[in-house]
Amino acid sequence: MATFSTTINISPTDVKILKDEGYSLYGFKSVAASGDGSPTVWFNLPSEKLLTKTVIKWEEEFQAYNSTSTVAPKVTIEASNTIPTDLGELVTIEKGSGNITASANGVDGAVSFLNQDTQRFTVGINQMVNGKSNILCAFPILGAGSSRVITPITKIALIFSTEQIVTATVITKAMSAGAFINLTGVSSRDTNYDINTGWSAGGATWLKNFDAFTDLKKLLIETTSREERALSERHAQ
């Protein structure tokens, strides 16, 4: 099981200021999918846990969920069912019950969803971060054989903010300036944060700064649709 980490280096003076002013560190995870989905708060590290070397660790350990919560800004997604899953598996929403099961019939490298019920749901994946599995995205899925294919991507966004937002909350606009960090091909990154100059990584191109109010849907969700069409055709009744 692959493990990833990002270390955030902060001066002792700035750590104290962040703690005194009640800043939390919010994390978001990137995926590829189609449709009008949204990122959710993947993790929230409160100010009291900030250190001069703050380390975020996550693993390629996934869960799938379905929910009746609506995908809308500031809505906290409440899972109706959650099950362990893995890349390449197909998560099926059963007709009549809305329960979910997993099988090895999905799209390689992704978590696939097939809704055989006649009810619309919200679906998405959880990923293990800092020892806890949290929801990282939310996508609507229609009934009657509709599908979703969600591919986790090794890119994350980090934001310091004084807003109080719980995990699994849909966020479409950045609460503050942040860093978009690409871990493609590597297992760890080292970054720096300064309360006046923001995020940096010695000029490395794998870190991109973004402003407050940036569209997080455009930043974090890469669009793809071919896999979903193929999945729907494969399971058409």
Secondary structure, DSSP 8 states (H G I E B T S, - for coil): --EEEEEEEE-HHHHHHHHHTT-EEEEEEEEEE-SS-EEB--EEE-GGG--TEEEEEEEEEEEEEEE-----TT-B--EEEEEEE-TT-EEEE-TTT--EEEES-S-TTSEEEEE-SSS-EEEEEEEEETTEEEE-EEEEE-SSSEEEEEEEEEEEEEEEESS---TTBB--B-SS-EEEEE-TT-SEEEEEEETTTEEESTT-TTEEEE-TT-BHHHHHEEE--HHHHHHHHHT--
